[in-house]
Amino acid sequence: MGATVETPKFSVILLTYNSDDDSIKMTIDSILKQKDCHYEIIIADDASQNDCVKFAKSYLEECKVKDYKFLGHEENVGTVRNIYDALQKAAGRYVKCIGAGDMLFDEYVLNKVYTFMRFRKPTMCFGKMKGYTLDEGRLSFTDICLPYDIEAFVSEDIKRIRRNIIVNHGWIVGADMFYDRERFSKLLKVLVGRVRYCEDFLQLILLLYGDEILFIDEPVVYYEMANGISTNTASQATSRMMEDVKAFSKLLMDKYSKNYYVRQGDRMFTWQKIENTRLRQIKIFLGNQNYVHMLLKSRKQRDLYAITEKGFLERSEEFSE
């Protein structure tokens, strides 16, 4: 009989699209340093025009990793489809999607999240994030205070969570999410062909289906600021996000218009379609007092978002703060 192949506990999907070599290296290093958790790596590329895939493959092989998986697209399909197609290759019980430049916080992130998810059995969980910027070898950090009103997740107040996420759009950042693979693949299919880039919209679908989203009170991710579609203010990125907002709001109203939270939350989608940032913010602040209350609660909860632990970047001798 042949040797038994161990099923990975995690599938880590590295998402690339014209990514730079340094970002890919930092992300891969944070994955390869994981301890006490068997995982697989899947490179999922969305039709990059540069040599980032070539670099990612060569760097993994330089690190003696030969059993990674690769998924490429001949044309750009968007983040949602790229992730969905990668999930069809995944074997892990749980999944972490990570963009080039983002990093797992320390060497025990996958182990901690696996233990938590196996015990509590949520469809999705998330933890604390630390934002970082790297400028000419100098690092700067910021605690990311999202989702708003984290106390709702700490106390597991499901009504408050649904109101914050579905009605007030106080969303969890996509880069912070860990999923049960089978359920993730099944529900993400709802977005395929409708939403291209904002896979984090799936959190609303989970709550509408009654799936559980839980908070693990651990630092789990370094988030590279100003590179994701949600933090990039370039006109093209904004336009793409607006198109996804329009498509997703239509999907929700077509499928779930009888749901009270969806009907209330549709006002936010209407205002979010306003391209003028200042006008959009005015409409939201004047039209949704619950949103304002949620923001005020978050300001009082800043200590709950704070990260005092030192992860890979703080311990690195390669960079200075």
PyMOL commands that set and color helices and strands:
alter all, ss='L'
color gray80, all
select helices_A, chain A and resi 21-32+52-62+79-87+109-120+151-154+158-167+174-176+181-188+199-209+235-256+260-272+277-287+289-300+302-305+312-315
alter helices_A, ss='H'
color red, helices_A
select strands_A, chain A and resi 10-16+39-45+69-72+94-99+103-104+124-135+138-143+177-180+213-224
alter strands_A, ss='S'
color yellow, strands_A
deselect
rebuild
show_as cartoon
